[in-house]
Amino acid sequence: MAVADTEPLPFVLSFTDLTYSVKNNRRHSDSKRSSLSPSDAPSSTAKDAKTKVLLDSVSGEARDGEILADDLLFPMLTVEETLNFSAEFRLPCSLSSSKKKARVQTLIDQLGLRSSAKTIIGDEGHRGVSGGERRRVSIGIDIIHNPIVLFLDEPTSGLDSTSTFMVVKVLQRIAKSGSIVVMTVHQPSSRILGLLDRLIFLSRGQTVYYGPPEALPSFFSAFGRPMPENENWTEFALDVIRDLEGSPGGTTALVEFNRSTRGVPATTTRHVTNLSLKDAISASISRGKLVSGSATFANPFWMEIGTLTKRSATNMRRMPELFLIRLGAVLVTGFILATIFWRLESSPKGVQERLGFFVFAVSTIFYTCADAVPVFLLERYIFMRETAHNAYRRSSYVLSNVIVAVPSLVFLSVAFALITFFAVGLAGGVKGFLYFFLIILASFWAGISFVTFLSGVVSHVMLGYTVVVPILAYFLLFSGFFINRDRIPPYWIWFHYISLVKYPYEAVLQNEFGSTTKCFVSGSQIFDNTPLGNLSPTMKEGLLKGLSASLGVNITGSTCVTRGTDILRQQGITDLSKWDCLWITVAWGFLFRILFYFALLLGSKNKR
């Protein structure tokens, strides 16, 4: 980076013999190699067989004021809100709120977005800004902090000619304001070409032209390929390059000709003095550039959490259908369960029905959480872009995700508990209801956290569902309902203890059957659900007398044979108290949030 002596602080981005290669998949490279001409085939060395050179000794420079030639946004935020949140993330906390807002308003005018400032970004289901405006918002996010150098990868792809021109015009204004803009663009029109200051044409990773656009005709004329009159310059240049690429000698002659005519790199007509990076940044600040003095985060931890929470809450509030769908599923499920299991009896049949109600209720809660799979996956690339720029810490993102999720989980838990607890006739009164609500809330918390963690590991929505659904089925299988713990084979017992369904299921059973006084099976009911259940009361009384004589215990029709604690022992629930089960369920949720953080730390990096 250099600065001139006589003119105020001109910045220059220069690169000399820039080479970039990537690892090549041998299977794919073998299939492609047969289609290459002999002159283009890679060398037979082991190194070349495993790598592919994308840039091969590319040199050039770009100055401030010059242009050298996926829009991932929250759909329900307006243009102004999107840029405001970007300012909160990227600009240092030392700047006042008024200065940040002023920077956003200036940028809106610079980007030509004043008429659409209050319009939402939009998506497939919500009408918003146009494609060109959306692209300009994306550019605005990256220049909110007024950077010295701006790199853009195909900023005009997918846009019509008018939108393309508008985007490049905006980039020209950004460059003229004192930034260096470097972008890749395929087949620019003549209108676009007139906005660019310098061009680099690449073929097989090598530079075949470097210079101003207006020098293209004379360059190709000197090379022996004169450009016809009224021909589009870039189309002609690309046609020549493609023609040479298909020839035996390839583009070697054009590469060498470019080197001989331009030099490496092109010389500058101004005397420059080298500055250290620190001094260059200090100079940029003196020009009004909003550049942080370090590569750390611009804001403290708590401010990041607040901004992230506000942004997510705003986006969610404007998309209520996501919450309403989940609420509808909970209400419908609760209503069905309440009407099917209405006022269960304290009898052997009632006990079995209670067990069925509990396992279905708990498992439904976890399956309802599966709809959280797309939530992070839809934000994944926004998260990757923002954290690559040190906009915020990954830990801040995880905690804000929790803060935004908890209120909806509380609402869903209250709704489900109110619908089912009293309608089914569960035990415990007010205390029993409060505990039932808490374990439902803990189940939602653990389930959402588990699904969120998996969404941080997998990369596609369908893959996420493919993984989540069977794992939840395995959790249900090993919960203890279908087979008691004592009957599970030793080599599978570990799955019983990591089952998320096990602990809430045991918790609600203990909340229901934990009383030592409530009777669930009396002497007259021990014949229920057996062939003897259809006998007359007189015959049942006679059988009880005979049984009493055999056992030496007086058993009458009103004698309590099975209490709640007996049912718990029959189900193998003897190790943990209901409060232990509650805290373990909550702990599972925290564990998965921690694992989600590490998944973000290790698996969502911008590796380039």
Rosetta blueprint (number, residue, H / E / L):
1 M L
2 A E
3 V E
4 A E
5 D L
6 T L
7 E L
8 P L
9 L L
10 P L
11 F L
12 V E
13 L E
14 S E
15 F E
16 T E
17 D E
18 L E
19 T E
20 Y E
21 S E
22 V E
23 K E
24 N L
25 N L
26 R H
27 R H
28 H H
29 S H
30 D H
31 S H
32 K H
33 R H
34 S L
35 S L
36 L L
37 S L
38 P L
39 S L
40 D L
41 A L
42 P L
43 S L
44 S L
45 T L
46 A H
47 K H
48 D H
49 A H
50 K H
51 T E
52 K E
53 V E
54 L E
55 L E
56 D E
57 S E
58 V E
59 S E
60 G E
61 E E
62 A E
63 R E
64 D L
65 G L
66 E L
67 I E
68 L E
69 A L
70 D L
71 D L
72 L L
73 L L
74 F L
75 P L
76 M L
77 L L
78 T E
79 V H
80 E H
81 E H
82 T H
83 L H
84 N H
85 F H
86 S H
87 A H
88 E H
89 F H
90 R H
91 L L
92 P L
93 C L
94 S L
95 L L
96 S L
97 S H
98 S H
99 K H
100 K H
101 K H
102 A H
103 R H
104 V H
105 Q H
106 T H
107 L H
108 I H
109 D H
110 Q H
111 L L
112 G L
113 L L
114 R H
115 S H
116 S H
117 A L
118 K L
119 T L
120 I E
121 I L
122 G L
123 D E
124 E L
125 G L
126 H E
127 R L
128 G L
129 V L
130 S L
131 G H
132 G H
133 E H
134 R H
135 R H
136 R H
137 V H
138 S H
139 I H
140 G H
141 I H
142 D H
143 I H
144 I L
145 H L
146 N L
147 P L
148 I L
149 V E
150 L E
151 F E
152 L E
153 D E
154 E L
155 P L
156 T L
157 S L
158 G L
159 L L
160 D L
161 S H
162 T H
163 S H
164 T H
165 F H
166 M H
167 V H
168 V H
169 K H
170 V H
171 L H
172 Q H
173 R H
174 I H
175 A H
176 K H
177 S L
178 G L
179 S L
180 I E
181 V E
182 V E
183 M E
184 T E
185 V L
186 H L
187 Q L
188 P L
189 S L
190 S H
191 R H
192 I H
193 L H
194 G L
195 L L
196 L L
197 D L
198 R E
199 L E
200 I E
201 F E
202 L E
203 S E
204 R L
205 G L
206 Q E
207 T E
208 V E
209 Y E
210 Y E
211 G E
212 P L
213 P H
214 E H
215 A H
216 L H
217 P H
218 S H
219 F H
220 F H
221 S H
222 A H
223 F L
224 G L
225 R L
226 P L
227 M L
228 P L
229 E L
230 N L
231 E L
232 N L
233 W H
234 T H
235 E H
236 F H
237 A H
238 L H
239 D H
240 V H
241 I H
242 R H
243 D H
244 L H
245 E H
246 G L
247 S L
248 P L
249 G L
250 G L
251 T L
252 T H
253 A H
254 L H
255 V H
256 E H
257 F H
258 N H
259 R H
260 S H
261 T H
262 R H
263 G L
264 V L
265 P L
266 A L
267 T L
268 T L
269 T L
270 R L
271 H L
272 V E
273 T E
274 N E
275 L L
276 S L
277 L H
278 K H
279 D H
280 A H
281 I H
282 S H
283 A H
284 S H
285 I H
286 S H
287 R L
288 G L
289 K L
290 L L
291 V L
292 S L
293 G L
294 S L
295 A L
296 T L
297 F L
298 A L
299 N L
300 P L
301 F H
302 W H
303 M H
304 E H
305 I H
306 G H
307 T H
308 L H
309 T H
310 K H
311 R H
312 S H
313 A H
314 T H
315 N H
316 M H
317 R H
318 R L
319 M L
320 P H
321 E H
322 L H
323 F H
324 L H
325 I H
326 R H
327 L H
328 G H
329 A H
330 V H
331 L H
332 V H
333 T H
334 G H
335 F H
336 I H
337 L H
338 A H
339 T H
340 I H
341 F L
342 W L
343 R L
344 L L
345 E L
346 S L
347 S L
348 P H
349 K H
350 G H
351 V H
352 Q H
353 E H
354 R H
355 L H
356 G H
357 F H
358 F H
359 V H
360 F H
361 A H
362 V H
363 S H
364 T H
365 I H
366 F H
367 Y H
368 T H
369 C H
370 A H
371 D H
372 A H
373 V H
374 P H
375 V H
376 F H
377 L H
378 L H
379 E H
380 R H
381 Y H
382 I H
383 F H
384 M H
385 R H
386 E H
387 T H
388 A H
389 H L
390 N L
391 A L
392 Y L
393 R L
394 R H
395 S H
396 S H
397 Y H
398 V H
399 L H
400 S H
401 N H
402 V H
403 I H
404 V H
405 A H
406 V H
407 P H
408 S H
409 L H
410 V H
411 F H
412 L H
413 S H
414 V H
415 A H
416 F H
417 A H
418 L H
419 I H
420 T H
421 F H
422 F H
423 A H
424 V H
425 G L
426 L L
427 A L
428 G L
429 G H
430 V H
431 K H
432 G H
433 F H
434 L H
435 Y H
436 F H
437 F H
438 L H
439 I H
440 I H
441 L H
442 A H
443 S H
444 F H
445 W H
446 A H
447 G H
448 I H
449 S H
450 F H
451 V H
452 T H
453 F H
454 L H
455 S H
456 G H
457 V H
458 V L
459 S L
460 H L
461 V H
462 M H
463 L H
464 G H
465 Y H
466 T H
467 V H
468 V H
469 V H
470 P H
471 I H
472 L H
473 A H
474 Y H
475 F H
476 L H
477 L H
478 F L
479 S L
480 G L
481 F L
482 F L
483 I L
484 N L
485 R H
486 D H
487 R H
488 I L
489 P L
490 P H
491 Y H
492 W H
493 I H
494 W H
495 F H
496 H H
497 Y H
498 I H
499 S L
500 L L
501 V L
502 K H
503 Y H
504 P H
505 Y H
506 E H
507 A H
508 V H
509 L H
510 Q H
511 N H
512 E H
513 F H
514 G L
515 S L
516 T L
517 T L
518 K L
519 C E
520 F E
521 V E
522 S E
523 G H
524 S H
525 Q H
526 I L
527 F L
528 D L
529 N L
530 T L
531 P H
532 L H
533 G H
534 N H
535 L L
536 S L
537 P H
538 T H
539 M H
540 K H
541 E H
542 G H
543 L H
544 L H
545 K H
546 G H
547 L H
548 S H
549 A H
550 S H
551 L H
552 G L
553 V L
554 N L
555 I L
556 T L
557 G L
558 S L
559 T L
560 C E
561 V E
562 T E
563 R E
564 G H
565 T H
566 D H
567 I H
568 L H
569 R H
570 Q H
571 Q L
572 G L
573 I L
574 T L
575 D L
576 L L
577 S L
578 K H
579 W H
580 D H
581 C H
582 L H
583 W H
584 I H
585 T H
586 V H
587 A H
588 W H
589 G H
590 F H
591 L H
592 F H
593 R H
594 I H
595 L H
596 F H
597 Y H
598 F H
599 A H
600 L H
601 L H
602 L H
603 G H
604 S L
605 K L
606 N L
607 K L
608 R L
